[in-house]
Amino acid sequence: MKALAIRLCILGLLLEEDQHPYEMLIRIRDRFLDQHGNFKIGSLYYAVDQLAKSGDIEAVETIYGEGRPDKTVYRITDKGREYFQKLLIERFQEEVSAYHPLHVALAFARHGDREKLIAMLQDRIRNAEHEVNLSYQVYEEHRGIVPRSVLHLMVGRYEHARTELNWLRRLLKDAEAGQLGNREPVDLLNEEE
């Protein structure tokens, strides 16, 4: 699915306007699409080549520059528009994975070195706080600039980051209190923070 995500990004960007791959790269990074799409940005040029070979995009201009590589500007074809629609629908229908790296570790956290777990959770919380702040900043900077659908993407990222942060804080609190092995009935959902 990673290969399809980057193709969807390329085709979507070309629906906005004709571009060369470096422009696409900048826009993908600016919009954090590589993180949302869970693909490596380095695969962009390969994906552009594959889309050109399949006739989904075509070269419209080559910009020659002294002392730097030539830049080929691409546009989406009618075939590419159809392929974009197919990829878009598939992405909407794709099931969300609930995998989180901590899930398996939490099942055995009560056996771990408490001090190391606390230090790791504190690091993760700092990273999560940064993610919350960054997500909010990106949202604020793009209001009135991007379509409402993109704002939904940004709000979703922000809300997920806040949820992750709250979860990690609750987990840290239990780790610090030595409660990770506690079997007493508790309602974590309604526990006051």
Buried (B, 14 or more C-beta within 10 A) or exposed (E): EEEBBBBBBBBBBBEEEBBBBEBBBEBBEEBBBBEBBEBEBEBBEEBBEBBBEEEBBBEEEEEEEEEEEEBBBBBBBEBBBEBBEEBEEEEEEEEEEEEEEBEEEEEEBBEBEBEEBBEBBBEBBEBBBEBBEBBBEBBEEBEEEBEEEBBEBBEEBBEEBBEBBEBBBBBBEBBBEEEBEEEEEEEEEEEEE
